[in-house]
Amino acid sequence: MFVDSAKVFVKSGDGGPGCVSFRREKYIPKGGPDGGDGGWGGNIIFIGDATIDSLVEYRYKSRLVAEKGHHGSGNNRSGKQGKDFVARVPCGTILRNEDTGEIVYEVTVPDEPVVIALGGRGGKGNQHFATATHQTPRFCQPGLPGIEFNGVLELKVMADVGLVGLPNAGKSSLITAVSKAHPKVADYPFTTLNPVVGVIELSDFRTFVMADIPGIIEGASQGKGLGLKFLKHVERTRLLLYVLDISQFADMPPEQAFAVLQQEVKDFGQGLEEKQFLIAANKIDIDADRQALDRFLKEVGPELAARVFPISAAARQGLDELVAALYKILHATDEEQY
């Protein structure tokens, strides 16, 4: 089950209290204070895990609580540090403070431990408070409390290229054709219900990552269909690929579909409309005379026509040229951008 948000309670461990103790040894009638310090509380640690693609675990394990520090003891012995709570989360996870809305941390690098909440410091034992005028202190410090807050985990898929298109435009077929991803493909709308990520492999060990999200419909940025829930997953992409059905069987003309998609991206905001983009004119295999393609190129004009790549995901036509163009833009200098 794909889950991209979860509410959690975060609580690092409280520091352990110090100890009040005095030396009691044979032949030493006036032993001084020897109360040890309390141990530090455990930390809350996040580790990005590239093998996890959902936050479903935290729907059922919503308390992220570290262990308290142990008490100090006599003979100047410090308490043991509380055990850390280590949470493995998908790369692309954001931890947000639910009350303030502030982003606490974004996990983007795999296998790199990050301390989200530091444990409380242990209290000092009475050994630290002896002075020349006060040689028998009968007090110590309590441990400091750990950090606690109500948090929200949000997952935004990390990819280089994000596919945007109407339902049945062929996005799932495209990502299946160019990668080893295997999303559901069928001849009815909204076959993709969760984001799908695929790695595109080129020659010379060159790769990039592509993400497919559920089909966008008009009004998606206001909550219609599934678009509002999943448009956020293309926020982190560097490049958008609009996938259009240019066949005569499309639900709407491709130029109108492109206008709808661009408007929804603009209305959603978050900088999506400022991203570089290409257009995949899909299903050319059922446009034998290329009349639909030529009409579309004429409608969008020469500037946008330069960004259009005719393809057939089902027939594996034009895919090499499209993939090469995507890789070139991802690694282009500012002067080489469209």
C-alpha positions as semicolon CSV with decimal commas, in nm:
position;residue;x (nm);y (nm);z (nm)
1;M;0,000;0,000;0,000
2;F;0,135;0,341;-0,098
3;V;0,112;0,601;0,180
4;D;0,270;0,944;0,131
5;S;0,177;1,113;0,460
6;A;0,155;1,013;0,825
7;K;0,118;1,189;1,159
8;V;0,376;1,101;1,422
9;F;0,464;1,196;1,778
10;V;0,836;1,269;1,815
11;K;0,999;1,253;2,160
12;S;1,370;1,226;2,227
13;G;1,475;1,076;2,559
14;D;1,489;1,279;2,880
15;G;1,828;1,306;3,047
16;G;1,878;1,088;3,353
17;P;1,906;1,260;3,694
18;G;2,235;1,287;3,877
19;C;2,300;1,106;4,203
20;V;2,350;1,224;4,563
21;S;2,606;0,992;4,723
22;F;2,901;1,004;4,966
23;R;3,199;0,778;4,992
24;R;3,164;0,510;5,256
25;E;3,498;0,332;5,288
26;K;3,677;0,172;5,579
27;Y;3,928;0,406;5,749
28;I;3,789;0,706;5,559
29;P;3,539;0,852;5,808
30;K;3,467;1,168;5,613
31;G;3,436;1,057;5,253
32;G;3,341;1,329;5,010
33;P;3,054;1,340;4,760
34;D;3,078;1,086;4,479
35;G;2,739;1,106;4,306
36;G;2,768;1,033;3,934
37;D;2,602;1,213;3,642
38;G;2,286;1,100;3,471
39;G;2,308;0,965;3,116
40;W;2,198;1,157;2,808
41;G;1,858;1,073;2,666
42;G;1,841;0,885;2,337
43;N;1,822;1,073;2,006
44;I;1,566;1,045;1,727
45;I;1,759;0,954;1,413
46;F;1,630;0,935;1,054
47;I;1,808;0,735;0,782
48;G;1,706;0,762;0,418
49;D;1,643;0,420;0,265
50;A;1,635;0,386;-0,114
51;T;1,459;0,048;-0,086
52;I;1,149;0,198;0,081
53;D;0,889;0,381;-0,127
54;S;0,605;0,437;0,120
55;L;0,533;0,571;0,469
56;V;0,283;0,294;0,543
57;E;0,489;0,173;0,844
58;Y;0,434;0,505;1,022
59;R;0,059;0,487;0,984
60;Y;0,075;0,209;1,243
61;K;0,391;0,306;1,433
62;S;0,315;0,669;1,501
63;R;0,515;0,715;1,826
64;L;0,881;0,783;1,766
65;V;1,007;0,782;2,125
66;A;1,367;0,734;2,238
67;E;1,474;0,586;2,572
68;K;1,542;0,800;2,877
69;G;1,893;0,837;3,016
70;H;1,977;0,620;3,316
71;H;2,035;0,754;3,668
72;G;2,382;0,833;3,790
73;S;2,510;0,628;4,086
74;G;2,767;0,638;4,361
75;N;3,142;0,599;4,321
76;N;3,131;0,866;4,048
77;R;2,958;0,633;3,803
78;S;2,765;0,803;3,523
79;G;2,435;0,666;3,402
80;K;2,405;0,490;3,067
81;Q;2,286;0,690;2,767
82;G;1,932;0,613;2,655
83;K;1,890;0,403;2,341
84;D;1,841;0,602;2,020
85;F;1,525;0,558;1,815
86;V;1,630;0,498;1,453
87;A;1,364;0,543;1,184
88;R;1,431;0,436;0,825
89;V;1,227;0,647;0,584
90;P;1,207;0,679;0,205
91;C;1,436;0,931;0,040
92;G;1,227;1,240;-0,027
93;T;1,060;1,237;0,316
94;I;0,988;1,571;0,483
95;L;0,933;1,598;0,860
96;R;0,718;1,898;0,944
97;N;0,614;2,036;1,284
98;E;0,236;2,001;1,280
99;D;0,174;2,297;1,510
100;T;0,401;2,553;1,342
101;G;0,418;2,415;0,989
102;E;0,798;2,448;1,001
103;I;1,004;2,193;0,811
104;V;1,230;2,016;1,061
105;Y;1,431;1,823;0,804
106;E;1,418;1,683;0,450
107;V;1,573;1,341;0,398
108;T;1,729;1,335;0,051
109;V;2,052;1,133;0,087
110;P;2,033;0,754;0,137
111;D;2,212;0,579;0,423
112;E;2,312;0,901;0,599
113;P;2,204;0,915;0,966
114;V;2,055;1,250;1,067
115;V;1,969;1,351;1,425
116;I;1,617;1,492;1,414
117;A;1,574;1,547;1,789
118;L;1,864;1,551;2,035
119;G;1,820;1,373;2,366
120;G;1,814;1,569;2,691
121;R;2,138;1,618;2,881
122;G;2,190;1,415;3,196
123;G;2,190;1,594;3,531
124;K;2,512;1,645;3,729
125;G;2,573;1,443;4,042
126;N;2,659;1,605;4,376
127;Q;3,034;1,552;4,316
128;H;3,027;1,866;4,099
129;F;2,890;2,093;4,373
130;A;3,144;2,043;4,652
131;T;3,332;2,360;4,748
132;A;3,573;2,457;5,026
133;T;3,286;2,604;5,224
134;H;3,022;2,348;5,127
135;Q;3,185;2,008;5,132
136;T;2,873;1,791;5,166
137;P;2,625;1,901;4,898
138;R;2,305;1,703;4,933
139;F;2,158;1,791;4,598
140;C;2,208;1,713;4,231
141;Q;2,063;1,818;3,898
142;P;1,765;1,654;3,734
143;G;1,810;1,559;3,370
144;L;1,695;1,801;3,102
145;P;1,382;1,699;2,910
146;G;1,409;1,576;2,555
147;I;1,255;1,746;2,253
148;E;0,895;1,657;2,177
149;F;0,647;1,771;1,914
150;N;0,367;1,647;1,695
151;G;0,504;1,593;1,346
152;V;0,380;1,516;0,997
153;L;0,578;1,297;0,759
154;E;0,530;1,381;0,391
155;L;0,680;1,186;0,104
156;K;0,758;1,353;-0,228
157;V;0,897;1,119;-0,489
158;M;1,249;1,210;-0,600
159;A;1,306;1,185;-0,976
160;D;1,477;1,372;-1,259
161;V;1,181;1,365;-1,500
162;G;0,813;1,380;-1,409
163;L;0,543;1,257;-1,649
164;V;0,231;1,473;-1,671
165;G;-0,067;1,379;-1,885
166;L;-0,439;1,318;-1,904
167;P;-0,575;0,973;-1,818
168;N;-0,510;0,720;-2,096
169;A;-0,241;0,935;-2,258
170;G;0,003;0,645;-2,234
171;K;0,229;0,751;-1,947
172;S;0,238;0,405;-1,791
173;S;0,312;0,247;-2,128
174;L;0,594;0,496;-2,178
175;I;0,768;0,434;-1,846
176;T;0,726;0,059;-1,900
177;A;0,888;0,086;-2,244
178;V;1,193;0,286;-2,136
179;S;1,260;0,138;-1,790
180;K;1,213;-0,177;-1,586
181;A;0,917;-0,031;-1,397
182;H;0,594;-0,228;-1,433
183;P;0,292;-0,008;-1,357
184;K;-0,057;-0,129;-1,435
185;V;-0,148;-0,069;-1,800
186;A;-0,509;-0,091;-1,920
187;D;-0,749;0,077;-2,163
188;Y;-0,948;0,268;-1,900
189;P;-0,873;0,590;-1,706
190;F;-0,680;0,608;-1,379
191;T;-0,508;0,272;-1,405
192;T;-0,217;0,439;-1,223
193;L;-0,325;0,502;-0,865
194;N;0,019;0,556;-0,710
195;P;0,338;0,726;-0,828
196;V;0,568;0,489;-1,014
197;V;0,944;0,545;-1,041
198;G;1,166;0,390;-1,307
199;V;1,538;0,415;-1,380
200;I;1,623;0,489;-1,743
201;E;1,953;0,330;-1,851
202;L;2,150;0,464;-2,148
203;S;2,484;0,354;-2,291
204;D;2,811;0,427;-2,108
205;F;2,643;0,368;-1,768
206;R;2,436;0,687;-1,797
207;T;2,108;0,687;-1,606
208;F;1,829;0,912;-1,490
209;V;1,507;0,859;-1,295
210;M;1,155;0,906;-1,429
211;A;0,835;0,929;-1,222
212;D;0,483;0,861;-1,346
213;I;0,192;1,006;-1,149
214;P;-0,182;0,938;-1,186
215;G;-0,355;1,114;-1,475
216;I;-0,440;1,482;-1,440
217;I;-0,787;1,609;-1,525
218;E;-0,915;1,963;-1,555
219;G;-0,959;2,104;-1,204
220;A;-0,698;1,872;-1,051
221;S;-0,524;2,165;-0,881
222;Q;-0,851;2,233;-0,695
223;G;-0,891;1,874;-0,583
224;K;-1,070;1,698;-0,868
225;G;-0,965;1,344;-0,952
226;L;-0,632;1,229;-0,809
227;G;-0,418;1,516;-0,935
228;L;-0,411;1,735;-0,624
229;K;-0,292;1,443;-0,413
230;F;-0,011;1,349;-0,651
231;L;0,097;1,668;-0,830
232;K;0,326;1,731;-0,533
233;H;0,531;1,430;-0,643
234;V;0,667;1,623;-0,943
235;E;0,775;1,921;-0,728
236;R;1,125;1,780;-0,690
237;T;1,168;1,680;-1,053
238;R;1,405;1,884;-1,267
239;L;1,218;1,838;-1,594
240;L;0,855;1,779;-1,692
241;L;0,750;1,558;-1,981
242;Y;0,397;1,624;-2,105
243;V;0,254;1,308;-2,260
244;L;-0,024;1,375;-2,511
245;D;-0,248;1,141;-2,706
246;I;-0,244;1,276;-3,062
247;S;-0,456;0,998;-3,213
248;Q;-0,805;1,048;-3,348
249;F;-0,935;0,845;-3,053
250;A;-0,819;1,097;-2,791
251;D;-1,081;1,242;-2,557
252;M;-0,981;1,596;-2,656
253;P;-0,754;1,753;-2,919
254;P;-0,386;1,740;-2,813
255;E;-0,342;2,119;-2,820
256;Q;-0,640;2,154;-2,585
257;A;-0,506;1,876;-2,361
258;F;-0,169;2,051;-2,345
259;A;-0,337;2,380;-2,250
260;V;-0,535;2,206;-1,972
261;L;-0,222;2,039;-1,832
262;Q;-0,021;2,361;-1,837
263;Q;-0,301;2,547;-1,660
264;E;-0,329;2,282;-1,389
265;V;0,048;2,289;-1,334
266;K;0,038;2,669;-1,313
267;D;-0,258;2,668;-1,073
268;F;-0,087;2,414;-0,847
269;G;0,211;2,647;-0,815
270;Q;0,516;2,542;-0,612
271;G;0,735;2,649;-0,906
272;L;0,617;2,369;-1,138
273;E;0,532;2,610;-1,420
274;E;0,891;2,735;-1,422
275;K;1,045;2,394;-1,491
276;Q;1,191;2,297;-1,825
277;F;0,967;2,065;-2,027
278;L;0,939;1,851;-2,339
279;I;0,630;1,712;-2,509
280;A;0,585;1,348;-2,604
281;A;0,328;1,321;-2,885
282;N;0,221;0,963;-2,820
283;K;0,037;0,701;-3,030
284;I;0,179;0,796;-3,370
285;D;0,139;0,429;-3,466
286;I;-0,236;0,490;-3,511
287;D;-0,178;0,815;-3,699
288;A;-0,046;0,653;-4,013
289;D;-0,057;0,958;-4,242
290;R;0,074;1,189;-3,965
291;Q;-0,214;1,430;-4,023
292;A;-0,296;1,456;-3,652
293;L;0,070;1,518;-3,567
294;D;0,112;1,784;-3,839
295;R;-0,206;1,958;-3,727
296;F;-0,085;1,960;-3,367
297;L;0,257;2,101;-3,461
298;K;0,087;2,374;-3,662
299;E;-0,146;2,460;-3,373
300;V;0,128;2,496;-3,111
301;G;0,359;2,700;-3,333
302;P;0,728;2,660;-3,423
303;E;0,865;2,749;-3,074
304;L;0,675;2,471;-2,897
305;A;0,705;2,238;-3,196
306;A;1,080;2,224;-3,132
307;R;1,004;2,059;-2,797
308;V;0,774;1,791;-2,947
309;F;0,896;1,433;-2,988
310;P;0,664;1,199;-3,183
311;I;0,661;0,856;-3,016
312;S;0,464;0,538;-2,982
313;A;0,514;0,380;-2,642
314;A;0,321;0,070;-2,748
315;A;0,515;0,020;-3,073
316;R;0,851;0,137;-2,924
317;Q;0,888;0,412;-3,184
318;G;1,086;0,733;-3,126
319;L;1,183;0,639;-2,771
320;D;1,560;0,651;-2,821
321;E;1,543;1,007;-2,950
322;L;1,317;1,115;-2,664
323;V;1,535;0,956;-2,394
324;A;1,850;1,108;-2,544
325;A;1,687;1,453;-2,548
326;L;1,576;1,420;-2,185
327;Y;1,925;1,321;-2,075
328;K;2,080;1,606;-2,274
329;I;1,857;1,868;-2,108
330;L;1,920;1,724;-1,761
331;H;2,293;1,769;-1,813
332;A;2,288;2,085;-2,025
333;T;2,437;2,421;-1,931
334;D;2,214;2,727;-1,900
335;E;2,301;2,831;-2,253
336;E;2,194;2,493;-2,394
337;Q;1,849;2,493;-2,232
338;Y;1,535;2,534;-2,440
